[in-house]
Every structure is written in C-alpha cells, then in structure tokens.
C-alpha cells in the first residue's frame, strides 16, 4: 500500500515538471547569409587547343597532359618547349615570334605550333591562345 501512495504522491510532481512557462517567448532569428566565394577548379586545367582535337587523338591522356603542360610553358616563356611522353611519343611546342602581344582588351594573344611524333610519324597543328588578366589561357584552333 505504501508503494501506491508514493507513486500517487509523485505523479502530480512528475506531470508538473513537464509543463514550463517561459518568462519571454523565444523568437527564432535567422543567421545572416554570407556570400560564397566561387569554387575553384580542383586539379589541372583541361587539355585545350590543338591537342584537344585530332592532333592529340593518338596520345594517351598522360601524354596529352605532358604535351599540354609544355605548350603552356612555351606560351608563358615565349620559347620552344620540348616534351617526352611514354615510349616513342614526343614533341615540342613553339610560340610564333612577333605574335606575343596582339592585345584584345585585357588579353595578350599568341599563335603557336604544336609538333607531335608518335612511332616516328610527325604531325603539326597550330592555334591561337590568349592570356587573360587572371593568368589563364583561352585557346582557339586554326
């Protein structure tokens, strides 16, 4: 009988503890919206220019990447850059003299030639690249 009295006596206290009255209503406040910075691409830039077309078709993705990096180095330095891929794959990139600054607004443009040799067979492609104010190159084929 004591157990019933204790449980009965505690029940109103337990139920009363579930009810609460706040002195002031709680009003949700939205956090300020912060603008997000543009996402930067991860990894190297995609292969572009003549290497993205038929000139690069016979190259593995690794060889295309090596060739493209030599093209970027040639354009940035203004000098011929050689490259060697896997096996019998090699070539060189040559920026054309006198074409380095055909300015278009905020761009400096240059024409180039890309020479690719696969199994002793040589092929050449040419194109135009323009360097933007941010240092990235935009390529067109010719």
Wavefront OBJ file of the C-alpha trace (Angstrom):
o trace
v 0.000 0.000 0.000
v 2.865 2.344 0.653
v 4.003 1.931 -2.932
v 0.669 3.143 -4.265
v 0.764 6.182 -2.015
v 4.313 7.054 -3.052
v 3.566 6.643 -6.780
v 0.298 8.508 -6.460
v 2.011 11.229 -4.459
v 4.841 11.629 -7.025
v 2.654 11.609 -10.123
v 1.456 15.220 -9.817
v 5.085 16.349 -9.328
v 6.269 14.472 -12.413
v 3.478 15.866 -14.575
v 4.063 19.386 -13.269
v 7.738 19.136 -14.242
v 6.734 18.569 -17.883
v 4.994 21.900 -18.086
v 7.089 25.005 -18.192
v 6.256 28.609 -18.684
v 8.903 30.798 -20.240
v 9.035 34.365 -18.978
v 9.554 35.632 -22.586
v 8.586 33.944 -25.814
v 11.507 32.544 -27.803
v 11.689 34.107 -31.271
v 13.882 32.347 -33.855
v 16.398 34.636 -35.543
v 17.760 33.802 -38.986
v 21.518 33.769 -39.304
v 22.922 36.344 -41.726
v 23.524 34.999 -45.220
v 27.169 35.214 -46.205
v 28.043 35.250 -49.910
v 30.038 32.211 -51.001
v 33.246 32.534 -52.954
v 33.252 30.935 -56.371
v 34.506 27.375 -56.268
v 37.974 26.990 -57.719
v 38.554 24.064 -60.017
v 40.427 21.195 -58.500
v 43.334 19.719 -60.420
v 44.995 20.781 -63.631
v 43.121 22.669 -66.343
v 41.602 20.550 -69.105
v 43.696 19.960 -72.216
v 42.716 22.560 -74.810
v 43.786 23.894 -78.173
v 45.008 21.664 -80.982
v 45.792 18.850 -78.519
v 42.083 18.518 -77.710
v 41.397 17.740 -81.385
v 42.807 15.313 -83.921
v 46.440 16.180 -83.131
v 46.047 14.727 -79.642
v 43.843 11.804 -80.687
v 46.756 9.337 -80.890
v 48.105 10.327 -77.468
v 47.242 8.760 -74.141
v 45.667 11.099 -71.598
v 49.001 11.187 -69.745
v 50.921 12.109 -72.938
v 48.316 14.771 -73.808
v 48.769 16.267 -70.328
v 52.589 16.345 -70.692
v 52.286 17.923 -74.160
v 49.754 20.490 -72.933
v 51.982 21.448 -69.994
v 54.852 22.061 -72.456
v 52.528 24.236 -74.554
v 51.640 26.325 -71.501
v 55.337 26.639 -70.606
v 56.162 27.714 -74.188
v 53.424 30.342 -74.204
v 54.440 31.689 -70.792
v 58.156 31.823 -71.640
v 57.931 32.738 -75.317
v 60.409 29.925 -76.081
v 60.209 26.472 -77.651
v 59.497 23.713 -75.112
v 60.171 20.034 -75.815
v 58.348 17.173 -74.129
v 58.677 13.402 -73.975
v 55.778 11.064 -73.393
v 55.701 7.304 -72.973
v 57.544 5.030 -75.390
v 58.178 6.650 -78.760
v 55.906 9.651 -78.152
v 57.475 13.121 -78.021
v 57.164 16.598 -79.455
v 57.600 20.301 -78.915
v 55.559 23.486 -78.672
v 56.693 26.697 -80.354
v 55.131 30.118 -79.830
v 55.351 32.123 -83.053
v 57.768 35.066 -82.927
v 56.267 38.519 -83.114
v 52.759 37.357 -82.209
v 53.020 37.542 -78.444
v 51.018 40.704 -77.893
v 48.082 41.145 -80.199
v 46.127 42.771 -77.394
v 42.381 42.297 -77.192
v 41.048 44.287 -74.236
v 42.553 42.543 -71.178
v 44.051 39.685 -73.202
v 47.526 39.143 -74.677
v 47.329 36.711 -77.588
v 49.881 34.486 -79.274
v 49.834 31.982 -82.120
v 51.665 28.694 -81.641
v 52.622 25.463 -83.357
v 52.449 22.068 -81.688
v 54.545 19.215 -83.110
v 53.716 15.637 -82.101
v 55.654 12.491 -83.037
v 54.151 9.029 -82.477
v 56.119 5.980 -83.639
v 58.293 8.189 -85.843
v 55.336 9.791 -87.608
v 55.175 13.573 -87.150
v 52.123 15.802 -87.209
v 51.784 19.541 -86.678
v 48.906 21.722 -85.563
v 48.638 25.433 -84.958
v 46.363 27.622 -82.946
v 45.929 30.851 -81.093
v 45.906 31.362 -77.342
v 45.008 34.469 -75.343
v 46.147 35.034 -71.770
v 43.628 36.769 -69.532
v 44.304 39.188 -66.715
v 43.981 36.278 -64.254
v 46.820 34.384 -65.982
v 44.716 31.637 -67.573
v 44.954 30.830 -71.278
v 41.990 30.543 -73.663
v 42.653 28.536 -76.823
v 41.265 28.596 -80.351
v 42.278 26.280 -83.189
v 43.249 27.472 -86.638
l 1 2 3 4 5 6 7 8 9 10 11 12 13 14 15 16 17 18 19 20 21 22 23 24 25 26 27 28 29 30 31 32 33 34 35 36 37 38 39 40 41 42 43 44 45 46 47 48 49 50 51 52 53 54 55 56 57 58 59 60 61 62 63 64 65 66 67 68 69 70 71 72 73 74 75 76 77 78 79 80 81 82 83 84 85 86 87 88 89 90 91 92 93 94 95 96 97 98 99 100 101 102 103 104 105 106 107 108 109 110 111 112 113 114 115 116 117 118 119 120 121 122 123 124 125 126 127 128 129 130 131 132 133 134 135 136 137 138 139 140 141 142
